[in-house]
Amino acid sequence: MNLSIIVPVYNVEKYIRASIESIYRQGLDEDTFEVIIVNDGTKDRSMEVISDIISQHKNITVINQKNLSLSVARNNGIAAAQGEYILMPDSDDLLIENSLSPLLEKALELKADLVVADFLEMTDEEIERGTWNVEHGTLKEKTGFELFMEDLNPRQCYVWRTLFRRAFIQDNNITFVPGIRYQDVPFTHECYLKAKKCLRVNSLLNIYRRGHESATFSFNLRKAKDLCIAIGSTWKLKALEGLTTEVRTKLNDNLFASFSLLIYWMLHNIKNEKERDEIFAFLHSQVPDMKFTNGMKQKVTTFLFNASPTFYFSLRQLLK
């Protein structure tokens, strides 16, 4: 089997049908791929609204679990997968029609560990009225380090834009950190840093729905701790052997970007001083040796934060 498409489902009844339908508009023979739908204990009608699609296609498998998180759903989907390659689209996004087949063909031909494609960001309204063309653009073979240096944006660690060779994930024991949000961050960094042969394709694969999630976004104590865990898990990658000086510098900068995002969201959402202190203590438990060294800004931030997180945070409040 060439491909396993893993779709975690949790409270997405408005979008899940369009998402699953987009998988079957790829011009792929159903005997060559499987769809693994992981019902992560959804509390709405998500599974009901796609029940007819499930019954119509013999290559769909449903895994039911209690609500354990997106990361656990993906891990369970990967464990059940049989395809040579794995794709993990989000259940509220879309695959662009006929975009997947040429990427999969190249992946199978070259046995790439990762194939990273482009995507569009669109609102619900833009998707409803929009049209787009899939132009199969340039393809460049890269090492994992080259992909990491040239293409990884630490704030866009989207796993759904990438085809992963299943054996590569298994052989390197790469999994999502169970039970947390922001699990894409350490997972993507680890994949890029361990991959040997990669393909960067300037072709559109996904439509990422933006806007609908921002209306309900809130940053709280639990999410802050999840981000701390993601930072800590990514920090551990600094111990990997064979990292070049340039790669270590970029990894440091990416970690500083995640740390800065944590502070930014805390400044705007965490008003309780005891909760802020709890977050700082938890971050220290995840990264006891936190030290950013690239440039004066990072060095000053490190000194102030390690000396007194409360003072550093108060200073940032004055400057925001």
C-alpha positions as CSV (number, residue, x, y, z in Angstrom):
1,M,0.0,0.0,0.0
2,N,1.4,3.4,-1.0
3,L,-0.3,5.8,1.4
4,S,-2.1,6.1,4.7
5,I,-4.1,9.2,5.3
6,I,-4.7,9.8,9.0
7,V,-7.6,12.1,10.0
8,P,-8.2,12.8,13.7
9,V,-11.8,13.9,14.4
10,Y,-13.0,16.0,17.4
11,N,-15.9,18.5,17.2
12,V,-15.6,19.4,13.6
13,E,-19.0,18.6,12.3
14,K,-19.1,21.8,10.2
15,Y,-16.0,20.9,8.3
16,I,-15.3,17.2,8.4
17,R,-17.4,16.2,5.4
18,A,-15.7,18.6,3.1
19,S,-12.3,17.4,4.4
20,I,-13.0,13.7,3.8
21,E,-14.5,14.4,0.4
22,S,-11.4,16.3,-0.6
23,I,-9.3,13.1,0.0
24,Y,-11.4,11.3,-2.6
25,R,-10.8,14.0,-5.2
26,Q,-7.1,13.1,-5.7
27,G,-7.3,10.7,-8.6
28,L,-5.9,7.9,-6.5
29,D,-6.9,4.3,-6.9
30,E,-8.6,3.3,-3.7
31,D,-6.7,0.0,-3.7
32,T,-3.4,2.0,-3.3
33,F,-4.3,4.0,-0.1
34,E,-6.1,3.8,3.1
35,V,-8.0,6.4,5.2
36,I,-7.7,6.1,9.0
37,I,-10.3,8.2,10.8
38,V,-9.5,8.5,14.5
39,N,-12.6,9.5,16.4
40,D,-11.0,11.3,19.4
41,G,-14.2,11.0,21.5
42,T,-15.9,13.8,19.5
43,K,-18.9,15.3,21.3
44,D,-20.8,16.6,18.3
45,R,-22.2,15.0,15.1
46,S,-18.9,14.7,13.3
47,M,-19.0,11.0,12.8
48,E,-22.7,11.0,12.0
49,V,-22.3,13.5,9.1
50,I,-19.6,11.3,7.4
51,S,-21.3,7.9,8.1
52,D,-22.4,7.5,4.5
53,I,-18.9,8.3,3.2
54,I,-17.5,5.6,5.5
55,S,-20.0,3.1,4.3
56,Q,-19.2,3.9,0.6
57,H,-15.5,3.3,0.8
58,K,-13.8,0.0,1.7
59,N,-10.5,1.7,2.3
60,I,-11.7,3.6,5.4
61,T,-10.9,2.3,8.9
62,V,-12.3,4.0,12.0
63,I,-10.5,4.0,15.3
64,N,-12.7,5.0,18.3
65,Q,-11.0,6.3,21.4
66,K,-12.0,8.5,24.3
67,N,-10.9,12.1,24.1
68,L,-7.1,11.8,24.5
69,S,-5.9,14.7,22.3
70,L,-4.9,15.2,18.8
71,S,-1.3,14.0,19.5
72,V,-2.5,10.7,20.8
73,A,-5.0,10.3,17.9
74,R,-2.1,10.8,15.4
75,N,0.2,8.4,17.3
76,N,-2.6,5.7,17.2
77,G,-3.2,6.4,13.5
78,I,0.5,6.0,12.7
79,A,0.6,2.8,14.7
80,A,-2.2,1.4,12.7
81,A,-1.0,2.6,9.3
82,Q,0.1,0.2,6.5
83,G,1.1,2.7,3.8
84,E,4.6,3.4,2.7
85,Y,3.9,7.1,3.2
86,I,1.7,8.9,5.8
87,L,-0.3,12.1,5.4
88,M,-2.0,13.8,8.4
89,P,-4.4,16.4,7.2
90,D,-6.4,18.5,9.8
91,S,-10.0,17.6,9.8
92,D,-11.1,21.3,9.3
93,D,-8.9,21.8,6.3
94,L,-8.9,20.6,2.7
95,L,-6.7,18.9,0.2
96,I,-6.7,20.7,-3.1
97,E,-8.2,18.6,-5.9
98,N,-5.6,16.4,-7.7
99,S,-2.7,17.9,-5.7
100,L,-1.6,14.8,-3.9
101,S,-1.0,12.3,-6.7
102,P,2.1,13.9,-8.2
103,L,3.7,14.4,-4.8
104,L,3.1,10.8,-3.8
105,E,4.5,9.6,-7.2
106,K,7.7,11.5,-6.6
107,A,8.0,10.3,-3.0
108,L,7.7,6.7,-4.1
109,E,10.1,7.2,-6.9
110,L,12.9,8.8,-4.8
111,K,12.1,7.2,-1.5
112,A,12.3,10.5,0.3
113,D,11.9,10.7,4.0
114,L,9.9,13.9,3.8
115,V,8.1,15.7,1.0
116,V,7.1,19.2,2.0
117,A,4.6,21.1,-0.1
118,D,3.0,24.6,-0.2
119,F,-0.5,25.6,1.0
120,L,-3.1,28.3,0.8
121,E,-4.6,30.2,3.8
122,M,-8.2,31.0,3.2
123,T,-11.3,31.9,5.3
124,D,-14.5,30.0,5.0
125,E,-16.0,32.8,2.8
126,E,-13.0,32.7,0.5
127,I,-13.2,28.9,0.2
128,E,-16.9,29.1,-0.7
129,R,-16.5,31.6,-3.5
130,G,-12.9,31.0,-4.5
131,T,-11.1,29.2,-7.3
132,W,-7.5,28.2,-7.4
133,N,-5.2,26.4,-9.8
134,V,-2.8,23.7,-8.9
135,E,0.4,24.4,-10.7
136,H,3.0,21.7,-10.3
137,G,6.0,23.8,-9.5
138,T,9.7,23.2,-9.0
139,L,11.0,20.3,-7.0
140,K,14.3,20.4,-5.2
141,E,16.0,17.5,-3.4
142,K,17.5,18.5,0.0
143,T,19.0,17.0,3.0
144,G,17.1,17.3,6.3
145,F,19.6,19.9,7.5
146,E,19.1,22.0,4.3
147,L,15.3,21.8,4.7
148,F,15.6,22.8,8.3
149,M,17.9,25.8,7.5
150,E,16.0,27.0,4.5
151,D,12.4,26.1,4.9
152,L,11.4,25.6,8.6
153,N,9.4,28.5,10.1
154,P,9.2,27.8,13.8
155,R,5.7,29.3,13.9
156,Q,4.5,27.2,11.0
157,C,5.4,23.6,12.0
158,Y,2.4,22.2,10.1
159,V,2.6,18.4,9.7
160,W,-0.4,18.4,7.3
161,R,1.8,19.9,4.5
162,T,4.2,16.9,4.5
163,L,4.3,13.4,3.3
164,F,6.3,11.3,5.8
165,R,7.9,7.9,4.9
166,R,6.5,5.6,7.5
167,A,9.7,3.6,7.9
168,F,11.6,6.8,8.6
169,I,9.3,7.7,11.4
170,Q,9.4,4.2,12.9
171,D,13.1,3.7,12.5
172,N,13.8,6.9,14.3
173,N,11.1,6.4,17.0
174,I,9.5,9.8,16.3
175,T,6.2,10.3,18.0
176,F,4.0,13.2,19.0
177,V,4.2,14.2,22.6
178,P,1.0,12.7,24.1
179,G,-1.7,14.9,25.4
180,I,-0.5,18.4,24.5
181,R,-1.2,21.1,22.1
182,Y,1.6,22.5,19.9
183,Q,2.7,18.9,19.4
184,D,3.6,19.8,15.8
185,V,6.6,21.9,17.0
186,P,8.9,19.1,18.4
187,F,7.7,16.6,15.9
188,T,8.5,18.7,12.9
189,H,11.9,19.8,14.3
190,E,12.9,16.2,15.0
191,C,11.8,15.0,11.6
192,Y,13.8,17.7,9.8
193,L,16.9,17.2,12.0
194,K,16.9,13.4,11.5
195,A,15.9,13.2,7.8
196,K,18.4,12.3,5.1
197,K,16.7,12.7,1.8
198,C,13.9,15.3,1.5
199,L,11.9,16.9,-1.3
200,R,10.8,20.5,-1.2
201,V,8.0,21.0,-3.7
202,N,6.6,24.4,-4.7
203,S,3.2,23.0,-5.4
204,L,0.0,23.5,-3.5
205,L,-1.3,20.6,-1.4
206,N,-3.6,22.0,1.3
207,I,-6.1,24.8,2.0
208,Y,-5.6,25.9,5.6
209,R,-8.8,27.4,7.1
210,R,-8.0,30.5,9.0
211,G,-10.2,32.8,11.0
212,H,-12.7,30.4,12.5
213,E,-10.3,29.2,15.2
214,S,-9.3,32.7,16.2
215,A,-12.8,33.6,17.4
216,T,-12.6,30.9,20.1
217,F,-8.8,31.1,20.8
218,S,-7.9,31.7,24.4
219,F,-4.5,31.1,26.1
220,N,-4.8,29.8,29.6
221,L,-2.7,28.0,32.2
222,R,-3.1,24.5,30.6
223,K,-2.1,25.8,27.1
224,A,0.9,27.6,28.6
225,K,2.1,24.4,30.2
226,D,1.6,22.5,26.9
227,L,3.7,25.1,25.1
228,C,6.4,24.7,27.9
229,I,6.4,21.0,27.2
230,A,6.7,21.5,23.5
231,I,9.6,23.9,24.1
232,G,11.3,21.4,26.5
233,S,10.9,18.5,24.0
234,T,12.4,20.6,21.2
235,W,15.2,21.8,23.5
236,K,16.3,18.2,24.0
237,L,17.0,17.9,20.3
238,K,20.1,20.1,20.9
239,A,21.7,16.9,22.2
240,L,21.5,15.2,18.8
241,E,24.8,14.1,17.4
242,G,26.1,15.6,14.2
243,L,24.4,19.0,14.3
244,T,26.4,21.6,12.5
245,T,27.1,25.0,14.0
246,E,24.7,26.6,11.6
247,V,21.9,24.1,12.5
248,R,22.5,24.6,16.2
249,T,22.3,28.4,15.8
250,K,19.0,28.1,13.9
251,L,17.6,25.6,16.5
252,N,18.5,28.1,19.2
253,D,16.7,30.9,17.3
254,N,13.6,28.7,16.8
255,L,13.5,27.9,20.5
256,F,13.8,31.6,21.3
257,A,10.9,32.3,18.9
258,S,8.7,29.7,20.8
259,F,9.8,31.2,24.2
260,S,8.9,34.7,22.9
261,L,5.5,33.5,21.8
262,L,4.9,32.1,25.2
263,I,5.7,35.4,26.9
264,Y,3.6,37.3,24.3
265,W,0.5,35.2,24.9
266,M,1.0,35.4,28.7
267,L,1.3,39.2,28.5
268,H,-2.1,39.4,26.8
269,N,-4.0,36.5,28.5
270,I,-2.5,35.5,31.9
271,K,-3.5,38.1,34.4
272,N,-3.2,36.0,37.6
273,E,0.2,36.4,39.2
274,K,0.1,33.0,40.8
275,E,-0.6,31.4,37.5
276,R,2.3,33.3,35.9
277,D,4.6,32.1,38.6
278,E,3.4,28.5,38.1
279,I,4.1,28.7,34.4
280,F,7.6,30.1,35.0
281,A,8.4,27.3,37.5
282,F,7.0,24.7,35.1
283,L,9.1,26.1,32.2
284,H,12.2,25.8,34.4
285,S,11.3,22.2,35.2
286,Q,11.1,21.5,31.4
287,V,14.2,23.4,30.5
288,P,16.4,23.8,33.6
289,D,19.4,24.9,31.5
290,M,17.6,27.5,29.3
291,K,20.1,29.8,27.8
292,F,19.8,31.8,24.5
293,T,23.1,33.0,23.2
294,N,22.6,34.4,19.7
295,G,22.9,38.2,19.9
296,M,22.6,40.7,22.6
297,K,18.8,40.6,22.8
298,Q,18.8,36.9,23.5
299,K,21.6,37.2,26.0
300,V,19.9,40.0,27.9
301,T,16.6,38.1,27.9
302,T,18.3,35.0,29.3
303,F,20.0,36.9,32.0
304,L,16.9,38.8,33.1
305,F,14.6,35.8,32.9
306,N,16.9,33.5,34.8
307,A,17.7,36.1,37.4
308,S,14.0,36.9,38.1
309,P,11.1,35.8,35.8
310,T,8.7,38.1,37.7
311,F,11.0,41.2,37.1
312,Y,11.5,40.2,33.5
313,F,7.7,39.9,33.0
314,S,7.0,43.2,34.7
315,L,9.6,44.9,32.5
316,R,7.9,43.4,29.4
317,Q,4.5,44.6,30.6
318,L,5.9,48.1,30.7
319,L,7.3,47.9,27.2
320,K,4.4,46.2,25.5
